Amino acid sequence: MSTEHDHANCRELLGQFSDYIDGDLEAALCAEIEAHLAGCPDCQVMIDTMRKTITLYHTQAAAELPSDVEKRLYKVLNLEE
C-alpha cells in the first residue's frame, strides 16, 4: 500500500457506513466498501469507532430524566407528554 491515498471516494462512501454496519447494503456495495477499507486506514478507524459506539450504546441502561427536565423538554419540542 502506498503512503498516499486518494480520498476522493471517502466522502461518498461515508454516507453508506451506517447501512454497511447494519448489513442493509447490497453485496456489490459491501464489496466496494470493504475494498476501500482495505486501503484506507482513516475510513477503517471511522468504521471501528462507529461499531464501538453502537456497542457501548447497546450496553448502557436508558437514563431516566427528572420529571421537571422531561416536561421542559417536551414543552420546547412542542410535544405532548
Distance bins in CASP14 RR format, pairs under 12 A and 6 or more apart:
PFRMAT RR
TARGET T0000
AUTHOR 0000-0000-0000
RMODE 2
METHOD distances of the structure
MODEL  1
1 37 0 0 0 0 0 1 0 0 0 0 0
1 38 0 0 0 0 1 0 0 0 0 0 0
1 39 1 0 1 0 0 0 0 0 0 0 0
1 40 0 0 0 0 1 0 0 0 0 0 0
1 41 0 0 0 0 1 0 0 0 0 0 0
1 44 0 0 0 0 0 1 0 0 0 0 0
2 39 0 0 0 0 1 0 0 0 0 0 0
2 40 0 0 0 0 0 1 0 0 0 0 0
3 39 0 0 0 0 0 1 0 0 0 0 0
3 41 0 0 0 0 0 1 0 0 0 0 0
4 39 0 0 0 0 0 1 0 0 0 0 0
4 40 0 0 0 0 0 1 0 0 0 0 0
5 36 0 0 0 0 1 0 0 0 0 0 0
5 37 0 0 0 0 0 1 0 0 0 0 0
5 38 0 0 0 0 0 1 0 0 0 0 0
5 39 1 0 0 1 0 0 0 0 0 0 0
5 40 1 0 1 0 0 0 0 0 0 0 0
5 41 1 0 0 1 0 0 0 0 0 0 0
5 42 1 0 0 1 0 0 0 0 0 0 0
5 43 0 0 0 0 1 0 0 0 0 0 0
5 44 0 0 0 0 0 1 0 0 0 0 0
6 12 0 0 0 0 0 1 0 0 0 0 0
6 36 0 0 0 0 0 1 0 0 0 0 0
6 39 0 0 0 0 0 1 0 0 0 0 0
6 40 0 0 0 0 1 0 0 0 0 0 0
6 42 0 0 0 0 0 1 0 0 0 0 0
7 13 0 0 0 0 0 1 0 0 0 0 0
7 14 0 0 0 0 0 1 0 0 0 0 0
7 36 0 0 0 0 0 1 0 0 0 0 0
7 39 0 0 0 0 0 1 0 0 0 0 0
7 40 1 0 0 1 0 0 0 0 0 0 0
7 41 0 0 0 0 0 1 0 0 0 0 0
7 42 1 0 0 1 0 0 0 0 0 0 0
7 43 0 0 0 0 1 0 0 0 0 0 0
7 46 0 0 0 0 0 1 0 0 0 0 0
8 14 0 0 0 0 0 1 0 0 0 0 0
8 36 0 0 0 0 0 1 0 0 0 0 0
8 40 0 0 0 0 0 1 0 0 0 0 0
9 15 0 0 0 0 0 1 0 0 0 0 0
9 16 0 0 0 0 0 1 0 0 0 0 0
9 32 0 0 0 0 1 0 0 0 0 0 0
9 33 0 0 0 0 1 0 0 0 0 0 0
9 35 0 0 0 0 1 0 0 0 0 0 0
9 36 1 0 1 0 0 0 0 0 0 0 0
9 37 0 0 0 0 0 1 0 0 0 0 0
9 39 0 0 0 0 0 1 0 0 0 0 0
9 40 0 0 0 0 1 0 0 0 0 0 0
9 42 0 0 0 0 0 1 0 0 0 0 0
9 43 0 0 0 0 1 0 0 0 0 0 0
10 16 0 0 0 0 0 1 0 0 0 0 0
10 17 0 0 0 0 0 1 0 0 0 0 0
10 33 0 0 0 0 0 1 0 0 0 0 0
10 36 1 0 0 1 0 0 0 0 0 0 0
10 37 0 0 0 0 0 1 0 0 0 0 0
10 39 0 0 0 0 0 1 0 0 0 0 0
10 40 1 0 0 1 0 0 0 0 0 0 0
10 41 0 0 0 0 0 1 0 0 0 0 0
10 42 1 0 0 1 0 0 0 0 0 0 0
10 43 1 0 1 0 0 0 0 0 0 0 0
10 44 0 0 0 0 0 1 0 0 0 0 0
10 45 0 0 0 0 0 1 0 0 0 0 0
10 46 0 0 0 0 1 0 0 0 0 0 0
10 47 0 0 0 0 0 1 0 0 0 0 0
11 17 0 0 0 0 0 1 0 0 0 0 0
11 36 0 0 0 0 0 1 0 0 0 0 0
11 40 0 0 0 0 0 1 0 0 0 0 0
11 42 0 0 0 0 0 1 0 0 0 0 0
11 43 0 0 0 0 0 1 0 0 0 0 0
11 46 0 0 0 0 0 1 0 0 0 0 0
12 29 0 0 0 0 0 1 0 0 0 0 0
12 32 0 0 0 0 0 1 0 0 0 0 0
12 33 0 0 0 0 0 1 0 0 0 0 0
12 36 0 0 0 0 1 0 0 0 0 0 0
12 43 0 0 0 0 0 1 0 0 0 0 0
13 19 0 0 0 0 0 1 0 0 0 0 0
13 20 0 0 0 0 1 0 0 0 0 0 0
13 25 0 0 0 0 0 1 0 0 0 0 0
13 29 0 0 0 0 1 0 0 0 0 0 0
13 30 0 0 0 0 0 1 0 0 0 0 0
13 32 1 0 0 1 0 0 0 0 0 0 0
13 33 1 0 1 0 0 0 0 0 0 0 0
13 34 0 0 0 0 0 1 0 0 0 0 0
13 35 0 0 0 0 0 1 0 0 0 0 0
13 36 1 0 1 0 0 0 0 0 0 0 0
13 37 0 0 0 0 1 0 0 0 0 0 0
13 39 0 0 0 0 0 1 0 0 0 0 0
13 40 0 0 0 0 1 0 0 0 0 0 0
13 42 0 0 0 0 0 1 0 0 0 0 0
13 43 1 0 0 1 0 0 0 0 0 0 0
13 44 0 0 0 0 0 1 0 0 0 0 0
13 46 0 0 0 0 1 0 0 0 0 0 0
13 47 0 0 0 0 1 0 0 0 0 0 0
14 20 0 0 0 0 0 1 0 0 0 0 0
14 33 0 0 0 0 0 1 0 0 0 0 0
14 36 0 0 0 0 0 1 0 0 0 0 0
14 37 0 0 0 0 0 1 0 0 0 0 0
14 40 0 0 0 0 0 1 0 0 0 0 0
14 42 0 0 0 0 0 1 0 0 0 0 0
14 43 1 0 0 1 0 0 0 0 0 0 0
14 46 1 0 0 1 0 0 0 0 0 0 0
14 47 0 0 0 0 1 0 0 0 0 0 0
14 50 0 0 0 0 0 1 0 0 0 0 0
15 21 0 0 0 0 0 1 0 0 0 0 0
15 25 0 0 0 0 0 1 0 0 0 0 0
15 29 0 0 0 0 0 1 0 0 0 0 0
15 33 0 0 0 0 0 1 0 0 0 0 0
15 43 0 0 0 0 0 1 0 0 0 0 0
15 46 0 0 0 0 0 1 0 0 0 0 0
15 47 0 0 0 0 0 1 0 0 0 0 0
15 50 0 0 0 0 0 1 0 0 0 0 0
16 22 0 0 0 0 0 1 0 0 0 0 0
16 23 0 0 0 0 0 1 0 0 0 0 0
16 24 0 0 0 0 1 0 0 0 0 0 0
16 25 1 0 0 1 0 0 0 0 0 0 0
16 26 0 0 0 0 0 1 0 0 0 0 0
16 28 0 0 0 0 0 1 0 0 0 0 0
16 29 1 0 0 1 0 0 0 0 0 0 0
16 30 0 0 0 0 1 0 0 0 0 0 0
16 32 0 0 0 0 1 0 0 0 0 0 0
16 33 1 0 0 1 0 0 0 0 0 0 0
16 34 0 0 0 0 0 1 0 0 0 0 0
16 36 0 0 0 0 1 0 0 0 0 0 0
16 37 0 0 0 0 0 1 0 0 0 0 0
16 43 0 0 0 0 0 1 0 0 0 0 0
16 46 0 0 0 0 0 1 0 0 0 0 0
16 47 0 0 0 0 0 1 0 0 0 0 0
16 50 0 0 0 0 0 1 0 0 0 0 0
17 23 0 0 0 0 0 1 0 0 0 0 0
17 24 0 0 0 0 0 1 0 0 0 0 0
17 25 0 0 0 0 1 0 0 0 0 0 0
17 29 0 0 0 0 0 1 0 0 0 0 0
17 30 0 0 0 0 0 1 0 0 0 0 0
17 33 1 0 0 1 0 0 0 0 0 0 0
17 34 0 0 0 0 0 1 0 0 0 0 0
17 36 0 0 0 0 0 1 0 0 0 0 0
17 37 0 0 0 0 1 0 0 0 0 0 0
17 40 0 0 0 0 0 1 0 0 0 0 0
17 43 1 0 0 1 0 0 0 0 0 0 0
17 44 0 0 0 0 0 1 0 0 0 0 0
17 45 0 0 0 0 0 1 0 0 0 0 0
17 46 1 0 0 1 0 0 0 0 0 0 0
17 47 1 0 0 1 0 0 0 0 0 0 0
17 48 0 0 0 0 0 1 0 0 0 0 0
17 49 0 0 0 0 0 1 0 0 0 0 0
17 50 1 0 0 1 0 0 0 0 0 0 0
17 51 0 0 0 0 1 0 0 0 0 0 0
17 53 0 0 0 0 0 1 0 0 0 0 0
17 54 0 0 0 0 0 1 0 0 0 0 0
18 24 0 0 0 0 1 0 0 0 0 0 0
18 25 0 0 0 0 1 0 0 0 0 0 0
18 33 0 0 0 0 0 1 0 0 0 0 0
18 46 0 0 0 0 0 1 0 0 0 0 0
18 47 0 0 0 0 0 1 0 0 0 0 0
18 50 1 0 0 1 0 0 0 0 0 0 0
18 51 0 0 0 0 0 1 0 0 0 0 0
18 53 0 0 0 0 0 1 0 0 0 0 0
18 54 0 0 0 0 1 0 0 0 0 0 0
19 25 1 0 1 0 0 0 0 0 0 0 0
19 26 0 0 0 0 1 0 0 0 0 0 0
19 29 0 0 0 0 1 0 0 0 0 0 0
19 30 0 0 0 0 1 0 0 0 0 0 0
19 33 0 0 0 0 1 0 0 0 0 0 0
19 50 0 0 0 0 0 1 0 0 0 0 0
20 26 0 0 0 0 0 1 0 0 0 0 0
20 27 0 0 0 0 0 1 0 0 0 0 0
20 29 1 0 0 1 0 0 0 0 0 0 0
20 30 1 0 0 1 0 0 0 0 0 0 0
20 31 0 0 0 0 0 1 0 0 0 0 0
20 32 0 0 0 0 1 0 0 0 0 0 0
20 33 1 0 1 0 0 0 0 0 0 0 0
20 34 0 0 0 0 1 0 0 0 0 0 0
20 36 0 0 0 0 0 1 0 0 0 0 0
20 37 0 0 0 0 1 0 0 0 0 0 0
20 43 0 0 0 0 0 1 0 0 0 0 0
20 46 0 0 0 0 0 1 0 0 0 0 0
20 47 1 0 0 1 0 0 0 0 0 0 0
20 50 0 0 0 0 1 0 0 0 0 0 0
20 51 0 0 0 0 0 1 0 0 0 0 0
21 30 0 0 0 0 0 1 0 0 0 0 0
21 33 0 0 0 0 1 0 0 0 0 0 0
21 37 0 0 0 0 0 1 0 0 0 0 0
21 46 0 0 0 0 0 1 0 0 0 0 0
21 47 1 0 0 1 0 0 0 0 0 0 0
21 48 0 0 0 0 0 1 0 0 0 0 0
21 49 0 0 0 0 0 1 0 0 0 0 0
21 50 1 0 1 0 0 0 0 0 0 0 0
21 51 1 0 0 1 0 0 0 0 0 0 0
21 52 0 0 0 0 0 1 0 0 0 0 0
21 53 0 0 0 0 0 1 0 0 0 0 0
21 54 1 0 0 1 0 0 0 0 0 0 0
21 55 0 0 0 0 0 1 0 0 0 0 0
22 30 0 0 0 0 0 1 0 0 0 0 0
22 50 0 0 0 0 0 1 0 0 0 0 0
22 51 0 0 0 0 0 1 0 0 0 0 0
22 54 0 0 0 0 1 0 0 0 0 0 0
23 29 0 0 0 0 0 1 0 0 0 0 0
23 30 1 0 0 1 0 0 0 0 0 0 0
23 33 0 0 0 0 0 1 0 0 0 0 0
23 51 0 0 0 0 0 1 0 0 0 0 0
24 30 0 0 0 0 1 0 0 0 0 0 0
25 31 0 0 0 0 1 0 0 0 0 0 0
25 32 0 0 0 0 1 0 0 0 0 0 0
25 33 1 0 0 1 0 0 0 0 0 0 0
25 34 0 0 0 0 0 1 0 0 0 0 0
26 32 0 0 0 0 1 0 0 0 0 0 0
26 33 0 0 0 0 0 1 0 0 0 0 0
27 33 0 0 0 0 0 1 0 0 0 0 0
27 34 0 0 0 0 0 1 0 0 0 0 0
28 34 0 0 0 0 0 1 0 0 0 0 0
28 35 0 0 0 0 0 1 0 0 0 0 0
29 35 0 0 0 0 0 1 0 0 0 0 0
29 36 0 0 0 0 0 1 0 0 0 0 0
30 36 0 0 0 0 0 1 0 0 0 0 0
30 37 0 0 0 0 0 1 0 0 0 0 0
30 47 0 0 0 0 0 1 0 0 0 0 0
31 37 0 0 0 0 0 1 0 0 0 0 0
31 38 0 0 0 0 0 1 0 0 0 0 0
32 38 0 0 0 0 0 1 0 0 0 0 0
32 40 0 0 0 0 0 1 0 0 0 0 0
32 43 0 0 0 0 0 1 0 0 0 0 0
33 39 0 0 0 0 0 1 0 0 0 0 0
33 40 0 0 0 0 1 0 0 0 0 0 0
33 43 0 0 0 0 1 0 0 0 0 0 0
33 44 0 0 0 0 0 1 0 0 0 0 0
33 46 0 0 0 0 0 1 0 0 0 0 0
33 47 0 0 0 0 1 0 0 0 0 0 0
34 40 0 0 0 0 0 1 0 0 0 0 0
34 43 0 0 0 0 0 1 0 0 0 0 0
34 44 0 0 0 0 0 1 0 0 0 0 0
34 47 0 0 0 0 1 0 0 0 0 0 0
35 43 0 0 0 0 0 1 0 0 0 0 0
35 44 0 0 0 0 0 1 0 0 0 0 0
36 42 0 0 0 0 0 1 0 0 0 0 0
36 43 1 0 0 1 0 0 0 0 0 0 0
36 44 0 0 0 0 1 0 0 0 0 0 0
36 46 0 0 0 0 0 1 0 0 0 0 0
36 47 0 0 0 0 0 1 0 0 0 0 0
37 43 1 0 1 0 0 0 0 0 0 0 0
37 44 1 0 1 0 0 0 0 0 0 0 0
37 45 0 0 0 0 1 0 0 0 0 0 0
37 46 0 0 0 0 1 0 0 0 0 0 0
37 47 1 0 0 1 0 0 0 0 0 0 0
37 48 0 0 0 0 1 0 0 0 0 0 0
37 50 0 0 0 0 0 1 0 0 0 0 0
37 51 0 0 0 0 0 1 0 0 0 0 0
38 44 0 0 0 0 1 0 0 0 0 0 0
38 47 0 0 0 0 0 1 0 0 0 0 0
40 46 0 0 0 0 1 0 0 0 0 0 0
40 47 0 0 0 0 1 0 0 0 0 0 0
41 47 0 0 0 0 0 1 0 0 0 0 0
41 48 0 0 0 0 0 1 0 0 0 0 0
42 48 0 0 0 0 0 1 0 0 0 0 0
42 49 0 0 0 0 0 1 0 0 0 0 0
43 49 0 0 0 0 0 1 0 0 0 0 0
43 50 0 0 0 0 0 1 0 0 0 0 0
44 50 0 0 0 0 0 1 0 0 0 0 0
44 51 0 0 0 0 0 1 0 0 0 0 0
45 51 0 0 0 0 0 1 0 0 0 0 0
45 52 0 0 0 0 0 1 0 0 0 0 0
46 52 0 0 0 0 0 1 0 0 0 0 0
46 53 0 0 0 0 0 1 0 0 0 0 0
47 53 0 0 0 0 0 1 0 0 0 0 0
47 54 0 0 0 0 0 1 0 0 0 0 0
48 54 0 0 0 0 0 1 0 0 0 0 0
48 55 0 0 0 0 0 1 0 0 0 0 0
49 55 0 0 0 0 0 1 0 0 0 0 0
49 56 0 0 0 0 0 1 0 0 0 0 0
50 56 0 0 0 0 0 1 0 0 0 0 0
50 57 0 0 0 0 0 1 0 0 0 0 0
51 57 0 0 0 0 0 1 0 0 0 0 0
51 58 0 0 0 0 0 1 0 0 0 0 0
52 58 0 0 0 0 0 1 0 0 0 0 0
52 59 0 0 0 0 0 1 0 0 0 0 0
53 59 0 0 0 0 0 1 0 0 0 0 0
53 60 0 0 0 0 0 1 0 0 0 0 0
54 60 0 0 0 0 0 1 0 0 0 0 0
57 63 0 0 0 0 0 1 0 0 0 0 0
63 69 0 0 0 0 0 1 0 0 0 0 0
63 70 0 0 0 0 0 1 0 0 0 0 0
64 70 0 0 0 0 1 0 0 0 0 0 0
65 71 0 0 0 0 1 0 0 0 0 0 0
65 72 0 0 0 0 1 0 0 0 0 0 0
65 73 1 0 0 1 0 0 0 0 0 0 0
65 74 0 0 0 0 0 1 0 0 0 0 0
65 81 0 0 0 0 0 1 0 0 0 0 0
66 72 0 0 0 0 1 0 0 0 0 0 0
66 73 0 0 0 0 0 1 0 0 0 0 0
67 73 0 0 0 0 0 1 0 0 0 0 0
67 74 0 0 0 0 0 1 0 0 0 0 0
67 81 0 0 0 0 1 0 0 0 0 0 0
68 74 0 0 0 0 0 1 0 0 0 0 0
68 75 0 0 0 0 0 1 0 0 0 0 0
69 75 0 0 0 0 0 1 0 0 0 0 0
69 76 0 0 0 0 0 1 0 0 0 0 0
70 76 0 0 0 0 0 1 0 0 0 0 0
70 77 0 0 0 0 0 1 0 0 0 0 0
70 79 0 0 0 0 0 1 0 0 0 0 0
70 81 1 0 0 1 0 0 0 0 0 0 0
71 77 0 0 0 0 0 1 0 0 0 0 0
71 79 0 0 0 0 0 1 0 0 0 0 0
71 80 0 0 0 0 0 1 0 0 0 0 0
71 81 1 0 0 1 0 0 0 0 0 0 0
72 79 0 0 0 0 0 1 0 0 0 0 0
72 81 0 0 0 0 0 1 0 0 0 0 0
73 79 0 0 0 0 1 0 0 0 0 0 0
73 81 0 0 0 0 1 0 0 0 0 0 0
74 80 1 0 0 1 0 0 0 0 0 0 0
74 81 1 0 1 0 0 0 0 0 0 0 0
75 81 0 0 0 0 1 0 0 0 0 0 0
END
